[in-house]
């Protein structure tokens, strides 16, 4: 299934999931703008894929003052990568799980706030994926961490299918199982509350 957008910005495309999805989108016919903090990685990506299909925009999302201009210039579809851990946390990385849960809730609200605008909000929920996130450099106490989780190529295929289908929420493997068990009911409650708030604020 071809991707519906011919030009795509990928933030965090210097490695792992972001880099893999950027490569897949190019393979499927889109041109890609790769962004992230590590400019050497971005330039390597462009060199490998060609300037006719890719370009690099170095950007550090912790530089908060520059975010509004960046978003205004580049973004019409905002696809956010959270995690299955946004739904079910693990005790090993409470801060990571909490940050993903916070982003998940923010996405739900932002999507409703922008409903009817020209900006589409997409959420991608990966399971554990075999990337450098789990390797010895980043988590030295885990043995063979690089083999932890779903193979990156398999994840990329499944994630791409959901994105190309135009889904607002793309769940993959274990994250899909967790999502299906309880998240639809929670979001039904969220939407009911949102509708009540809208009616209250409009006075109807």
ABEGO torsion letter per residue (X at the ends): XBBABABBBBBGAABEAAAAAAAAAAAAGBBBBBBEABAAAAAAAAAAAEAAABBBBBBBAABAAAAAAAAAAABABBBBBBBAAAABBBAABAAAAAAAAAAAAAAAAAAAAABGBABBBBBBBBBBBBBAAABAAABAABBGAAABEBBAAAAAAAAAAAAAAGBABBBBEAAAAAAAAAAAAAAAAAAAAAAAAAAAAAGX
